């Protein structure tokens, strides 16, 4: 059994940060102002994709207990994402934050669902290209995401299911979403 061939798009980083309120309060008023100005400029540069030829970035406030801030970055190379992490870590605000979690993934489209006869040229499809390099809606007030894992290990192997079952599960998943 082998996993189907996939087309790979951008790499995605969901970088979540939590503010250490005690550390924030230890900063002077001037340091807090500087931290806010510095990170505001940096996040704007991320959103303009000043660091790469293509990609997307957006920042969200997080409701709930997992984080206070989530930066979502899409870039063509993992090294680009590592540099974004490092750039944020060099800010004054980062000294008052921790990273409880992050998710690194690749956006991919498997060829197993390609219509008969099109498996060799689906990469030419504008629909497929849009899925591999997605837009992030501007001015979204809310975001919801979850890390999806199609494991390829042991008995918990998505690819051990027949292709028809995988396609139906994904259709049902899409309808639910």
N, C-alpha and C positions, 0 to 999 in steps of 0.2 A: 504494500500500500504506500502510495506517495501522495504528498499534498499537491493540489493543483497548482499550475503555474499562475503567478500573479503579476499584475502590472503595479508598480510602485509609484506613488506620488510623493507629496511632501511628507516630511517628518513633523510630528506634532508634539509639543511640550505643554502640558498643563502644570504650571508652576504655582503652588499654593504657599502662601505665607501667613504667619500669625504674628500680630504685634505683641511684643512683650511690654505691657503697659508700664511696669516698674522701670524698665530700661528707658522707655520713652520719657517718663517723668524725670529721670536723672539727667536728661539732656537739658541744656539751658534753653531759654526761650529763643535766643538767636540761633542755636543749633537746630532746634525744631523747625524754625522758619527755613533755614538753609536746607535741611533734609527734605522738606516738602517741595521747595523750589527745584532742588536737584532731581528728585525722583519724578516730578511732573515733567521736566524737560526730557528725562530719559524715556519715560513711557510714551511721550509724544514722538520721540525719535524711533522707538520700536514700532509704533503705529504707522509711521511714514515709511518704514522698512529702509531706514538709512543704512543699515548694515549689510544688505543683500540686494541682489538684482530683482528678486521676487519673493513673495511671501505675504503673510498677514500677521498682525498682532492686535490683541485687544485685552483690556484689563477690566475686571469686574470686582465689585464688593461681594463678599460671600455671606449669605445668611446661614445661620447654623453654627455649630461648634467646630467644624473641621478647619476653618481658616478665616481670615479677615479679607484676604486679597487673593485673587487668582489671575495670573497672567497666562493667556493662551497665545502660543506662538506657532506659526506654521512656516517652515522654511524648507528649501530643497536639500539641505545637508545637515546632518547631526552636529557637525562642527559649528555651524551657524547658531544652533540652539545652545550649545555649550558657551559660546561667547556672550549670548544674551544673559544667561545665568550669571556668568562672571561679571558682566557689566552691572547688573543689579546688585550683586554681592559687594561691589566696590562702593556702593552709595552709603551715606551716613544713615539713612533709614534702615538699611539692611542690618546695621549693628544692633538695632532694636527689634529685630524680627527673627523668627525661626521658620524653618520649612518642614512642616509636619509630613508632607507628602508631595510627590510630583509623579506625573505619568508621562513617559516617553513612548511614542508609538510611531508607526508608519501608516499612512493612509494607503490602502491597497484595494484593488479590485481583482477578484479571481476570475479566471477564464471559464470556470466550470458552468457558469450561467449564460455563457455567450450563445446566441442563436446558431444553429447548425450552419456551417459554412462561413461564419464570421469570426471564428476564434483566432484567425491569423491577422485580422485587421481591426479588431475592436479598439485598439489604441488610437485610431484615427477619429473615433466618434467624439463629437463635441460634448455629448452627455458624459461619457467616460472621463474625458479630460477635466470636465467641471467637477466630477467626483474626486479625482485625484488631486486637484488643486482648488479646494473649495473656497468660496467667499465666506467671510464672516459678516453677518448683517451689521450695518452701522447703526448706532444708537439703539441697540437692543437693550431693553431695560433689565431683562432677565436672561439667564442662560442655564441650561440643564445639560449635563453630560454624564456619561458613565463609561468606565473603561470596559470595552468589550473584548473578550478573550475567546478565541477559537483554539483551544488547546490542541497541541499536537503530541501529547505525551500519554503513555500508559492507556488505561481504559477510558479516560476522559478525553477522547480524541474526536473532535468535530468531523475530521476527514474519514473516520471509519464508517460514517453514515453514508447510505447511497446518495448520489447527487440529487435525485428527485426529492428526497427527504430534506436535504440541506436547503434546496431552493424553496420548498414550502415553508420551512421554519423561518427563513429570511423574509419571505413575503409576509407571513403572519407578524413577524417582528416589525416590519415596516408599517404595516397597517396599524399596529398597536401604537407605535411611536407617533 
